[in-house]
Amino acid sequence: MAVTGPPSPQTPTPTPTITPQETAPIGNPIFARIRIANSSDVPHLHKLMYQHAASQRLTHIFSATESSLSATLFNSPPFQSFTVFLLEVSPTPFPDGPVGCHPPITRIVNLDLLIVDPESKEFGSGGEAVVVGFVLFFPNYGLFSGMPGFYIEGLYVRECYRKKGFGKMLLSAVAAQAMKMGYGKLDWCVLGWNANAFGFYKKMGAQVFEELKMCRLTSDALQAYESFS
Amino acid sequence: MAVTGPPSPQTPTPTPTITPQETAPIGNPIFARIRIANSSDVPHLHKLMYQHAASQRLTHIFSATESSLSATLFNSPPFQSFTVFLLEVSPTPFPDGPVGCHPPITRIVNLDLLIVDPESKEFGSGGEAVVVGFVLFFPNYGLFSGMPGFYIEGLYVRECYRKKGFGKMLLSAVAAQAMKMGYGKLDWCVLGWNANAFGFYKKMGAQVFEELKMCRLTSDALQAYESFS
């Protein structure tokens, strides 16, 4: 049942009666879990990455395959190199205990409206759970601080789960891990036209470096240096 | 002896004689070597990093110490995490053979003018060799390609050695290593006001992503997420 707001105030009656509003939960609780992705998550991860490219209007340069992800991710212990946090939700609680080598982060989120997920089958991840989003990050280095940090290469939440705090959960999980490791910064890039993303990140407390421009050598321009030795 | 240009054209004579110009080398050859830095290079590296911050007008946020560099660099095999290539020059050839686990890259550079290095003592690295510059890089990830690349956090050549091809040598060495490892890209950031750097990088074949803005969570804004778990 969709609930569009908090229950209406009760009208006092001489003998207490239970109204339907009182037996119904306030909002729709949903259980969320962030855990480290592993190689069995590649099919979901690949679909999410394609959707992420689509959200940035960049599918024409998307060439990642399930094989390339399997070959290049999950080769190092978590947090030492490329690491993926996966976000799942379920209408029932997730089982207790660690998933792999890292304790998952769990939350109960009270939604005003039930989410209708048109891709729930495609993103099913066991029981009633579905995969909702991811964040991919890896250690970077601060040349002025002489300390490592994390760089977030991409963060994505599927469309029907947006504006419910899930993006903030994923970013917060990386920030908390950075703090746990004594790392001093968290960096990422945003496309200039993406006003929504800017608003979200500024609310999270981020600085934006207007003056920094990203440069890249790739394809033939990179290949030209192959013989340098 | 400083030579300001190529030798003057010879005047033809009936019997060939050897003029002083012919016995003198054309220009001033200098031997350059790029090798992987190790923990014994930290004092030089720290000085170079400070100069790098000064060149970006950012010494007010420079807090790296020799201890922080020693603790955070050199903990992984080269190229798997933070890696530093160090550039040295010497008026005499460097000894043959590998330095550590990686073969160095060597070049002979013919200079028009001898370089007067006011910091030659401070940056002396054995024999007549001096440390001239560095590049610090580490693996990053391409979310659209599903492939790793390298990110260059900083590249620096001491002032008196600039405009002689040494910066290009350092960047080329990283590009060549990326190609050797099958990596598809090389990324770095440049401050918008640094027209010299832009010119240099564009000549190297780099694209500039005007639309990408770097965001950062650090200090108190990052610390706010410490308790998220």
Interface residues (C-beta under 8 A of the other chain):
Chain A: H46 M49 H52 A53 L58 I61 F62 S63 A64 T65 S68 L69 T72 S76 Q80 S81 F82 P103 I105 L136 F138 P139 N140 Y141 G142 L143 F144 S145 G146 M147 P148 G149 Y151 E153 G154 S172 A173 A175 A176 A178 M179 K180 G184 K185 L186 D187 W188 C189 V190 L191 G192 W193 F198 Y201 M204 G205 A206 Q207 V208 F209 E210 E211 L212 K213 M214 C215 R216 L217 T218 S219 D220 A221 L222 Q223 A224 Y225 E226 S227 F228 S229
Chain B: H46 M49 H52 A53 L58 I61 F62 S63 A64 T65 S68 L69 T72 S76 Q80 S81 F82 P103 I105 L136 F138 P139 N140 Y141 G142 L143 F144 S145 G146 M147 P148 G149 Y151 E153 G154 S172 A173 A175 A176 A178 M179 K180 G184 K185 L186 D187 W188 C189 V190 L191 G192 W193 F198 Y201 M204 G205 A206 Q207 V208 F209 E210 E211 L212 K213 M214 C215 R216 L217 T218 S219 D220 A221 L222 Q223 A224 Y225 E226 S227 F228 S229
